[in-house]
Amino acid sequence: MSDALKHECGIAQIRLLKPLEYYKEKYGSAFYGVNKMYLMMEKQHNRGQDGAGFASIKLDTNPGERYISRVRSIAQQPIQDIFAQINDRINKEFTENPEYVDDVALQKKHIPYIGEVLLGHVRYGTFGKNSVESVHPFLRQNNWMHRNLIVAGNFNMTNVNQLFDGLVNLGQHPKEKADTITIMEKIGHFLDDAVLKLYKKLKKEGYSKSECSPLIAERLNIAKILKKSSKNWDGGYAMAGLLGHGDSFVLRDPAGIRPAYYYKDDEVVVVASERPVIQTVFNVAFDDVKELEPGHAIITKKTGEVSIKKIIEPLERKACSFERIYFSRGSDAEIYQERKKLGKLLMPKVLESIENDTKNTVFSYIPNTAETSFFGMIETVEEHLNQKKTQAILDGKGGLSAETVTDILAERPRIEKIAIKDVKLRTFITEDSSRDDLVAHVYDVTYGVIKPTDNLVIIDDSIVRGTTLKKSIIKMMDRLHPKKIVVVSSAPQIRYPDCYGIDMARLEDLIAFRAMLELLEENNKYQMVQEVYEKCKAQVDLEDKDVRNFVKDLYAQFTDDEISDKIAQLISDESVNAEVEAIFQSVENLHEACPKNLGDWYFTGDYPTVGGNRVVNRAFINFFEGNKERAY
């Protein structure tokens, strides 16, 4: 993606189902779980670069022994920093206590981080300061083992204010309004309540205080706690949690907005945000990794018993399509094919734009996530050329010379790597004019492969703000002196903010929104902006279920092509000599390419939860009033 769009978080959870001695004997190390967690977090590095965190729990420790470990980092390479700290601590213990090296029992007793229950998180912050206190996993501590709670998630809640007020009404005094704290305290409240009720019940049954502890762990109903905790949540989430005694869970939102996959055998239970991460790290087949169904939780008890429980009644499945276009690793078998199809489905409009003149057209892509869609696009160009060659040969019948046939067969798509991202370049100067000059050089280009008679077709996975296109890519492409630059987006026009974990909170940042506003101005319809503002203001005090997305009415004044043409103007300027055209995927083609992930609220404004319309409502009010605050 050429625009610097912030990502969403990634989670990884591992539960070892055998004693640590088993992994030492079979795999040569009691650090098997820690090593696998490192790999799983690195394989999801693409999902988060602001920070990373790791937590572990040791099972069946004696009172007075440390059983919870946690480490978090906001270093430039946070995952490497975390595991360097872990490694340094382990090596220090081995150096000072050589007897630990071959004794797993001593390692477990004395060395932190070595546990049977592990949770990892890679963070891309969408809210709040990027301090280590904002990095997951979050820890809620208590002297009762069962009431210790560790939480990490890939999520955002649209109704955090209501959830916060609910905690206050329960008598709590949360230390801040951050949604992670709010969610953790909500789960913690019902966890406390469940533990206390079990304790009282067991006491009535005649058990001593010390006898109650293992029985509480055995009888604790995690599904019931999650049902009560998540009753009023509105958002997209894959929420992971560990309890101090060893129970663990991952809960997915009822619309399936945020992804979660799991794998289980007799050695491990693994959950992650992405399927290929599990496939690669544990060397298992595609079909062995299952998708966690919306509204369900995978729960692993301290005993190792694993169950899938329905926690919330599932809504219509609206799994995020942006996952497939951009966020998830393209090595997933399904995602790879979907991205190729996105490229294929764009080609009819591309061929129309270049008037089928493939001989005078160079095809390329913006590195790196658009590469797979580019392959699909090129396959379709090749199919087009094969039809063209076949027809030429048939039209010539038997009168074609060998030289002519060779010339016909020689035509193939002209593929070049035009855009090259200079990953070393950092736009460190904040003064606008200097910074803009630096931004213009974030991408470099390949010279000598474009003729003045050529079209240049370049595909990107999506166009969000258009800033990098305008300030860098288009200008760099124009230096090659093509006749025409066709910018192709494998995603539809991004028109609405996200509120489920991806950092797109402000309408005015979106180039499609700015294009629509300019069209309203040019067509003497700008008074509609005031009308929509008043309608949005009138909805402020309504319940979420009654709030409507009136911003749709503004976009409805124009066709997709009209907005695309205006976007093409906005990403260009008078200094660009080539004609510039922008082609976007249609929503219908997006659904055809990604039939299991129909969450399209970025493009259509059809939010999968009732809180979504309130967010777009607030975003429009903020835009109109010049308020730079986030809409959620």
PESUL-V659174 format. One record per helix or strand of 2 or more residues. SS is the DSSP state (helix for helix, strand for strand). FROM is the first residue (numbers start at 1). LEN is the number of residues. If there is no record, write none. Layout:
BEGIN
ss/from/len
SS/FROM/LEN
SS/FROM/LEN
END
This chain:
BEGIN
ss/from/len
strand/10/7
helix/20/8
helix/32/12
helix/45/3
strand/51/7
strand/68/6
helix/78/19
helix/98/3
helix/104/7
strand/117/7
helix/132/3
strand/138/3
helix/145/3
strand/149/9
helix/160/10
helix/179/26
helix/209/11
helix/222/8
strand/235/9
strand/248/5
strand/261/4
strand/268/5
helix/275/8
helix/286/3
strand/290/2
strand/296/5
strand/306/5
helix/321/7
helix/333/21
helix/358/3
strand/361/5
helix/371/29
helix/402/9
strand/414/2
strand/419/3
helix/432/8
strand/443/3
strand/455/6
helix/467/12
strand/484/6
helix/507/3
helix/511/12
helix/527/12
helix/544/3
helix/551/5
helix/560/11
strand/579/6
helix/587/7
helix/601/4
helix/610/16
END
